[in-house]
Amino acid sequence: MKISEIIVIVLLIYNLITFLLMGIDKFIAIKGKRRISEATLIVSAYTLGGIGVFLGMLVFRHKTKKAKFLILVPIAVIVNAVAFVGIYAILN
């Protein structure tokens, strides 16, 4: 298995984790318990988890009215895509 394939698998797993973070935070919000901080969710989006956070926003209908998330998460997805293409180009 090539290193680029391993990186793709790791990124898929990480984005699954960030997606689940959004779902867990939504569930916790419904229960009225202590939440995952917005900073943690935003940072996870910018550390190559943007797709997971974005899909989590859509699927769980979570943080979709927060301007911070509506602006920063799509930017994170773009930054992630550029970073991924750069990493992939370097490794191949």
N, C-alpha and C positions, 0 to 999 in steps of 0.2 A: 504494500500500500504506500502510495506516494505521500509526502508531507502535505501537499496541497489538499489531498483527499481527507487526511486526518483533520486539517484545519476546518474544512467544510463541515465535517461531522461534529467537531467541537462547537462550531458556531451554531449549528442546528440545535444541539443540546442546550447551549446557553440561551438561545432564543426561546426554546421551550420553557426553560426555567423563568425567564423574564415574563413570558406569557402567563405562567402559573402564578407568579408574584402578583400580577394584576388581578387575577381571579381570587387569590387568597385575600388580598386587600379589600376587594369588593365584598367578599363573604364576611370578613371581620367588620367591615363598616355596617353591614346589615345587622350584625349581632351587637353592635355598639361597644366593641372592645377596642383595646389599644391597636393602633394602625401601623402599617409600614409607612415610613416617612416619605413625603413627596420627593425629597432630595434623593433618597435611595432609589426610587422609581426612575427619576430623571437620569441619575448617574448610570443606572443599569442600562438605560436606553443608549446613552452615549458610549458605553464600553462594549460596543458591538451587539447590543441587545435591542436595538431600535425596532426591528420588525416584530419581535415578541411583544414589546410594550404596546406598539401600535395595534397589533391584532388583538391584544388583550383589551385595549380601549374599545374596540369595535364589538368584539364578541360579548364581553361582560358589561358593555355600556357603562364603563367606569372612567371617571375623570374627563368625560367628553364635554363638560361645560366649563372646565377650567382653562382659562386663556393660556396659562403657562404650558399646559400639556398640548393644547391645540397648536401652539406655535413651536415649542421646543421638540416635541416628539417627531413631527415630520422632518424637521431639520436634522435630527439625530439619524433618521433613516437615510437621508441623503449623505450625511457624513460617513455613516457605516458603509454605504455602498461604495463610496469613493475609497475608503480605507481598505475594504475587501478587495476591490479591483487592484489597488496598489500592492497589497500583500500577495495576491495571486500572481500578479505580473512578476514580482520579485522572485517568487519561488519557482516559476516555470521558465 
